[in-house]
């Protein structure tokens, strides 16, 4: 091994993907062997270091290289149960010989059907309890881990199987994909893989088969349909019948929201309705403003379009005093949307500046700061925020004064305090500069 190869192996061990790319560009062998004599790609797979594995494969490492035990790095990734790792090394699988493709599928299916812990126990011969946990796999999703006999495997074989089938052009039955998903929540790799695979199919027939589950007695099945409908842009974009999808989705949401009994599912439906043109939506939503489940009430404010009249205005004001902080915050956000407020709405929002919950305080103060209300009462309420203990409230106050070209803006920003890294790209900090350009254009 060259010195570059030794450094590459070290970078793989510590999970430094940027260093791996740099070393390969400098001439390191992407198929260099590690301390165990195996290609360093195997070490990345074993560590679930998908970014490192991706860098190695993109740099020329062979994921289909036959290893002494008859496996390949890709086959090991499939067994690892990490969809992110499989995706990182899954290059050219469609061009593999049939025997190798079938082995990949069989391995994923065996792990999935046997169960991760049971299969790991069979392979290691270990006795005693397994150690389990939950980790992030990729950027946004999660999966369980099982450690037994000195070996750790992730329980994402359902997602691995689904993604392999999709890449190999295998049309898995809708019922099977739904069954893989509903054992988990919507942030699980298996759930997401099934939803994505079905959303990518370009037929009204598939769409109809999936949405038929909205009548299923299990809330988990109905929740999956909500998630599937959330991929509406994908469905319409890939379909040759985009208007059909939009029309049918709107009809389904309108009828379903009237009858759904599970709070979590109904909250998901209302969240979808806030992004859709749904027939009869105002009346549907108004009926949910007093729903016993706070998850439902939290979604209601976003569905009221200003200017509010009658029941919508009254419901919003009631929701602003809801026992649940998340509901109050949603109501405060909605109350900040109109271009012109009534004095009652302003007073309500200002009263929320002193709410017990920090998210409600922040949302209400930003709603007033960024809103169109230029009344002296709103301006003085914003100035009063400069005495708050929380920096975010002081920042909202200063930002609101800047938008109103208040001469106290420089003083206000001086009282906000130092700009932390968490606010590095926060537009509110630009308020003083913009105020200066408008009011002191000749200032150097």
Number of C-alpha atoms within 10 A of each C-alpha: 11 11 8 16 21 16 16 28 25 17 19 24 16 13 20 16 20 12 18 25 20 14 19 19 12 10 11 22 23 25 22 19 19 20 11 9 8 15 22 29 31 23 22 24 26 21 19 25 24 26 19 30 33 25 24 27 18 16 19 13 21 19 26 18 15 13 12 8 6 8 13 19 28 26 25 18 30 29 26 27 29 31 31 25 28 28 19 23 29 22 17 10 18 13 10 12 9 10 8 15 17 13 13 21 19 14 17 25 19 15 23 21 12 12 15 24 22 12 15 21 19 12 12 12 10 14 10 8 11 17 12 14 11 13 11 16 22 19 7 9 17 22 23 19 22 17 18 20 16 7 14 20 22 24 26 29 29 27 29 31 27 27 22 23 16 19 14 15 10 11 12 14 11 15 11 11 21 21 17 21 23 20 13 16 15 18 13 22 29 31 25 22 23 27 24 18 20 23 25 17 17 17 16 16 9 16 21 11 12 23 19 13 20 20 13 13 9 12 19 23 23 24 24 27 24 23 21 22 24 20 16 18 14 17 25 18 14 15 18 13 14 15 11 13 21 17 13 14 21 20 15 16 22 20 14 15 20 15 9 17 11 15 17 17 24 25 24 20 25 27 19 22 24 18 11 16 16 20 16 12 20 15 12 18 24 18 13 21 22 16 14 10 16 20 19 24 25 25 26 32 28 20 21 22 14 14 12 14 10 7 13 22 16 11 20 26 19 14 23 26 17 18 10 16 21 19 24 29 27 23 30 31 22 22 27 24 18 15 10 15 19 10 13 10 17 22 14 17 28 21 14 23 24 16 18 10 15 17 15 25 25 24 24 32 31 25 23 28 27 19 19 17 21 16 12 9 13 22 18 12 20 26 19 15 23 23 14 15 10 14 18 20 25 26 28 28 31 32 27 29 28 27 19 18 17 16 12 12 23 17 12 25 22 13 15 24 11 10 12 7 8 7 12 9 9 10 9 20 18 12 21 22 13 15 21 16 12 12 13 11 10 8 7 4
